[in-house]
Amino acid sequence: MNTRTRLSALATTATLTAAGGLLTATPASAAVTCTAPVWKAQFFANTSFSGTPKLTSCDTTVNENYGTGDPAGVTLPRDNFSVRWSVTRDFGSGGPFTFSAATQDGVRVYLDGVRKIDLWRNVSTTQSKTVNVTVPAGRHTIRVDYVAWTGSANVKFTYAPRTSATVDTVRPLAPTGASVAYDRTVNKATLRWSANKEMDLAGYRVYRRLSSTAWAKVSGTALVTGTSFVNYAPATGESFLYEVRAVDKAGRESSGSADVTVATVDRTAPAAPGGLTATDGQGGTALAWQPVTGATKYTVFRQQQGQTDTGGTHPVLQLATVTAASWTDTTGTERTGYTYAVSATDAAGNTSATRTVVSATRGDYAPVSPTDVTARFEPRNGIVVGWTPSTGDDVDHYRLYRFGSLYTEVRGSTYTDMTVDHGTTYTYTVTAVDEAGNESPVSASASATTDGDLVAPAPVTGLKATAREDGVFLEWTPSTEPDLMRYDVYRADWHPDGDGSGDGVWLYRHVAYVGETETSLLYGAIPDGETVRYAVAARDDWDNSLVEWDFDAVSWVEVTELGAPAAS
């Protein structure tokens, strides 16, 4: 019985060619290609493997039982024919193998042309032999030569690795062709590599590490039997290296493949800052914490302790974002308790899931000093001192110091010093005082120098008023002030109180400006026989006048206007 298995029956087809006008059968040549580990089989009509093969085909195994007939699919004699099988394949790392042959009649087995089995005789029963062979690493050729002389014909040959750990001391070769694809969306690394050539391969292991750490197996306890593996590296933004190692059936592991690198996306939040402390002091509540590895900034939160009037809790406020591991809260209200929290954020924007919390109560301290103190001289007014109010929340008033001594107390943030002399420089400082009487440190100083003088010109003398039909004519003696600017003329009218008691009041008003070189003025009042008063006040270049400084010192003259003309 013929039990031979062939991959291709096409190779059995003879090629017809024209020769001398006749069609003749040309035997199939040895050009048939069989892909390892498939055997290439060549059939000869002789026992010397000579001449052109009658058939060339591909066999998955060498396992034939021809019985007493010739092989099927090819015309060979019933006796005295031969078959040669050969295969060239990559054995990977090589190692110990078992070659086993059983035959009737003769068989010879070669490894790279070196004979390993020799059962070369005509027999009436099946003969067999098994040998142990060490196959070097790499590509090698096994050849099986079989001869059927007479009688029944059968042949079988197998080769297999010896996988006992006590026998196989050869490690597999490192896998080749390693590559990796990284999906940033789902943080998935897909590794692929080329299959190892070892026949005793059991599977693969996948290892991963950071550049500064040792390799760690990530493929689990079971071996990977395919040539790909999916891994989810920690999403820390760090670069991870992968390598693949082959494992044979003896349990021996190869060295690692070429490393492949994955730069992961960073979705790992840093830890919350540890060691948070809150120290209350004059300048505010000083917070400090331990730096967090990988953090680029910190966010500080604050919540007032206690309940609001409506029964709800105070909101959590985000106070500041800082890069240092400390910060001072200068905005807390004195005599108030607060709870602070700090979170850490890394360069990728990941923020710690939790916050470190600490509590502190603000004491009662002196207010912060006023800032931006200014002083400027304003003619007629004096020196105006101003400042930016203290940031303290319970400031009651301010103390103004002149030449280092307390001058006055002020409720607002500005004060006009009118008690100054001309041509003098005055220096001022300011402090803030809270409701408990705590006084802030002294502010920076500010100075101003008065210009000219603040003395009003002397009263105008020689003032006379003459009633005329066209009004009242005023005359006066010229003022001797060296910085005289002009004269201001005022008129006063009597206003009785209306109860017939004769009491009343003089009400005055400004009626004219007169140049500094003039000494008279005709005031065109309508003659009505009314008694009125007039005054003339000198005003200097610094806008000083007795009207503003000492009204009682102004000289007045009284005159009765002419009566109204009789009707015609």
MOGIUR-V513033 format. One record per residue. N is the residue number from 1. RES is the residue in one small letter. SS is DSSP state (H for helix, E for strand, - for the rest). Layout:
N&RES&SS ; N&RES&SS
This chain:
1&m&- ; 2&n&- ; 3&t&- ; 4&r&- ; 5&t&- ; 6&r&E ; 7&l&- ; 8&s&- ; 9&a&- ; 10&l&H ; 11&a&H ; 12&t&H ; 13&t&- ; 14&a&- ; 15&t&E ; 16&l&E ; 17&t&E ; 18&a&E ; 19&a&E ; 20&g&- ; 21&g&- ; 22&l&E ; 23&l&E ; 24&t&E ; 25&a&E ; 26&t&E ; 27&p&- ; 28&a&- ; 29&s&- ; 30&a&- ; 31&a&- ; 32&v&- ; 33&t&- ; 34&c&- ; 35&t&- ; 36&a&- ; 37&p&- ; 38&v&- ; 39&w&E ; 40&k&E ; 41&a&E ; 42&q&E ; 43&f&E ; 44&f&E ; 45&a&- ; 46&n&- ; 47&t&- ; 48&s&- ; 49&f&- ; 50&s&- ; 51&g&- ; 52&t&- ; 53&p&- ; 54&k&- ; 55&l&E ; 56&t&E ; 57&s&E ; 58&c&E ; 59&d&E ; 60&t&- ; 61&t&- ; 62&v&E ; 63&n&E ; 64&e&E ; 65&n&E ; 66&y&E ; 67&g&E ; 68&t&- ; 69&g&- ; 70&d&- ; 71&p&- ; 72&a&- ; 73&g&- ; 74&v&- ; 75&t&- ; 76&l&- ; 77&p&- ; 78&r&- ; 79&d&- ; 80&n&- ; 81&f&E ; 82&s&E ; 83&v&E ; 84&r&E ; 85&w&E ; 86&s&E ; 87&v&E ; 88&t&E ; 89&r&E ; 90&d&E ; 91&f&- ; 92&g&- ; 93&s&- ; 94&g&- ; 95&g&E ; 96&p&E ; 97&f&E ; 98&t&E ; 99&f&E ; 100&s&E ; 101&a&E ; 102&a&E ; 103&t&E ; 104&q&E ; 105&d&- ; 106&g&E ; 107&v&E ; 108&r&E ; 109&v&E ; 110&y&E ; 111&l&E ; 112&d&- ; 113&g&- ; 114&v&E ; 115&r&E ; 116&k&E ; 117&i&E ; 118&d&E ; 119&l&E ; 120&w&- ; 121&r&- ; 122&n&- ; 123&v&- ; 124&s&- ; 125&t&- ; 126&t&- ; 127&q&E ; 128&s&E ; 129&k&E ; 130&t&E ; 131&v&E ; 132&n&E ; 133&v&E ; 134&t&E ; 135&v&E ; 136&p&- ; 137&a&- ; 138&g&- ; 139&r&E ; 140&h&E ; 141&t&E ; 142&i&E ; 143&r&E ; 144&v&E ; 145&d&E ; 146&y&E ; 147&v&E ; 148&a&E ; 149&w&- ; 150&t&- ; 151&g&- ; 152&s&- ; 153&a&E ; 154&n&E ; 155&v&E ; 156&k&E ; 157&f&E ; 158&t&E ; 159&y&E ; 160&a&E ; 161&p&E ; 162&r&- ; 163&t&- ; 164&s&- ; 165&a&- ; 166&t&- ; 167&v&- ; 168&d&- ; 169&t&- ; 170&v&- ; 171&r&- ; 172&p&- ; 173&l&- ; 174&a&- ; 175&p&- ; 176&t&- ; 177&g&- ; 178&a&- ; 179&s&E ; 180&v&E ; 181&a&E ; 182&y&E ; 183&d&E ; 184&r&- ; 185&t&- ; 186&v&- ; 187&n&- ; 188&k&E ; 189&a&E ; 190&t&E ; 191&l&E ; 192&r&E ; 193&w&- ; 194&s&- ; 195&a&- ; 196&n&- ; 197&k&- ; 198&e&- ; 199&m&- ; 200&d&- ; 201&l&E ; 202&a&E ; 203&g&E ; 204&y&E ; 205&r&E ; 206&v&E ; 207&y&E ; 208&r&E ; 209&r&E ; 210&l&E ; 211&s&- ; 212&s&- ; 213&t&- ; 214&a&- ; 215&w&- ; 216&a&E ; 217&k&E ; 218&v&- ; 219&s&- ; 220&g&- ; 221&t&- ; 222&a&- ; 223&l&- ; 224&v&E ; 225&t&- ; 226&g&- ; 227&t&- ; 228&s&E ; 229&f&E ; 230&v&E ; 231&n&E ; 232&y&- ; 233&a&- ; 234&p&- ; 235&a&- ; 236&t&E ; 237&g&- ; 238&e&- ; 239&s&E ; 240&f&E ; 241&l&E ; 242&y&E ; 243&e&E ; 244&v&E ; 245&r&E ; 246&a&E ; 247&v&E ; 248&d&E ; 249&k&- ; 250&a&- ; 251&g&- ; 252&r&- ; 253&e&E ; 254&s&- ; 255&s&- ; 256&g&- ; 257&s&- ; 258&a&- ; 259&d&- ; 260&v&E ; 261&t&E ; 262&v&E ; 263&a&E ; 264&t&- ; 265&v&- ; 266&d&E ; 267&r&- ; 268&t&- ; 269&a&- ; 270&p&- ; 271&a&- ; 272&a&- ; 273&p&- ; 274&g&- ; 275&g&- ; 276&l&- ; 277&t&E ; 278&a&E ; 279&t&E ; 280&d&E ; 281&g&E ; 282&q&- ; 283&g&- ; 284&g&E ; 285&t&E ; 286&a&E ; 287&l&E ; 288&a&E ; 289&w&- ; 290&q&- ; 291&p&- ; 292&v&- ; 293&t&- ; 294&g&- ; 295&a&E ; 296&t&E ; 297&k&E ; 298&y&E ; 299&t&E ; 300&v&E ; 301&f&E ; 302&r&E ; 303&q&E ; 304&q&E ; 305&q&- ; 306&g&- ; 307&q&E ; 308&t&- ; 309&d&- ; 310&t&- ; 311&g&- ; 312&g&- ; 313&t&E ; 314&h&- ; 315&p&- ; 316&v&- ; 317&l&E ; 318&q&E ; 319&l&E ; 320&a&E ; 321&t&E ; 322&v&E ; 323&t&- ; 324&a&- ; 325&a&- ; 326&s&E ; 327&w&E ; 328&t&E ; 329&d&E ; 330&t&- ; 331&t&- ; 332&g&- ; 333&t&- ; 334&e&- ; 335&r&- ; 336&t&- ; 337&g&E ; 338&y&E ; 339&t&E ; 340&y&E ; 341&a&E ; 342&v&E ; 343&s&E ; 344&a&E ; 345&t&E ; 346&d&E ; 347&a&- ; 348&a&- ; 349&g&- ; 350&n&- ; 351&t&E ; 352&s&- ; 353&a&- ; 354&t&- ; 355&r&- ; 356&t&E ; 357&v&E ; 358&v&E ; 359&s&E ; 360&a&E ; 361&t&E ; 362&r&- ; 363&g&- ; 364&d&- ; 365&y&- ; 366&a&- ; 367&p&- ; 368&v&- ; 369&s&- ; 370&p&- ; 371&t&E ; 372&d&E ; 373&v&E ; 374&t&E ; 375&a&E ; 376&r&E ; 377&f&E ; 378&e&E ; 379&p&- ; 380&r&- ; 381&n&- ; 382&g&E ; 383&i&E ; 384&v&E ; 385&v&E ; 386&g&E ; 387&w&E ; 388&t&E ; 389&p&- ; 390&s&- ; 391&t&- ; 392&g&- ; 393&d&- ; 394&d&- ; 395&v&E ; 396&d&E ; 397&h&E ; 398&y&E ; 399&r&E ; 400&l&E ; 401&y&E ; 402&r&E ; 403&f&- ; 404&g&- ; 405&s&E ; 406&l&E ; 407&y&E ; 408&t&E ; 409&e&E ; 410&v&E ; 411&r&- ; 412&g&- ; 413&s&- ; 414&t&E ; 415&y&E ; 416&t&E ; 417&d&E ; 418&m&- ; 419&t&- ; 420&v&- ; 421&d&- ; 422&h&- ; 423&g&- ; 424&t&- ; 425&t&E ; 426&y&E ; 427&t&E ; 428&y&E ; 429&t&E ; 430&v&E ; 431&t&E ; 432&a&E ; 433&v&E ; 434&d&E ; 435&e&- ; 436&a&- ; 437&g&- ; 438&n&- ; 439&e&E ; 440&s&- ; 441&p&- ; 442&v&- ; 443&s&- ; 444&a&- ; 445&s&- ; 446&a&E ; 447&s&E ; 448&a&E ; 449&t&E ; 450&t&- ; 451&d&- ; 452&g&- ; 453&d&- ; 454&l&- ; 455&v&- ; 456&a&- ; 457&p&- ; 458&a&- ; 459&p&- ; 460&v&- ; 461&t&- ; 462&g&- ; 463&l&- ; 464&k&E ; 465&a&E ; 466&t&E ; 467&a&E ; 468&r&E ; 469&e&- ; 470&d&- ; 471&g&E ; 472&v&E ; 473&f&E ; 474&l&E ; 475&e&E ; 476&w&- ; 477&t&- ; 478&p&- ; 479&s&- ; 480&t&- ; 481&e&- ; 482&p&- ; 483&d&- ; 484&l&E ; 485&m&E ; 486&r&E ; 487&y&E ; 488&d&E ; 489&v&E ; 490&y&E ; 491&r&E ; 492&a&E ; 493&d&E ; 494&w&E ; 495&h&E ; 496&p&E ; 497&d&- ; 498&g&- ; 499&d&- ; 500&g&- ; 501&s&- ; 502&g&- ; 503&d&- ; 504&g&E ; 505&v&E ; 506&w&E ; 507&l&E ; 508&y&E ; 509&r&E ; 510&h&E ; 511&v&E ; 512&a&E ; 513&y&E ; 514&v&E ; 515&g&E ; 516&e&- ; 517&t&- ; 518&e&- ; 519&t&- ; 520&s&E ; 521&l&E ; 522&l&E ; 523&y&E ; 524&g&- ; 525&a&- ; 526&i&- ; 527&p&- ; 528&d&- ; 529&g&- ; 530&e&- ; 531&t&E ; 532&v&E ; 533&r&E ; 534&y&E ; 535&a&E ; 536&v&E ; 537&a&E ; 538&a&E ; 539&r&E ; 540&d&E ; 541&d&- ; 542&w&- ; 543&d&- ; 544&n&- ; 545&s&E ; 546&l&H ; 547&v&H ; 548&e&H ; 549&w&H ; 550&d&- ; 551&f&H ; 552&d&H ; 553&a&H ; 554&v&- ; 555&s&- ; 556&w&E ; 557&v&E ; 558&e&E ; 559&v&E ; 560&t&E ; 561&e&- ; 562&l&- ; 563&g&- ; 564&a&- ; 565&p&- ; 566&a&- ; 567&a&- ; 568&s&-
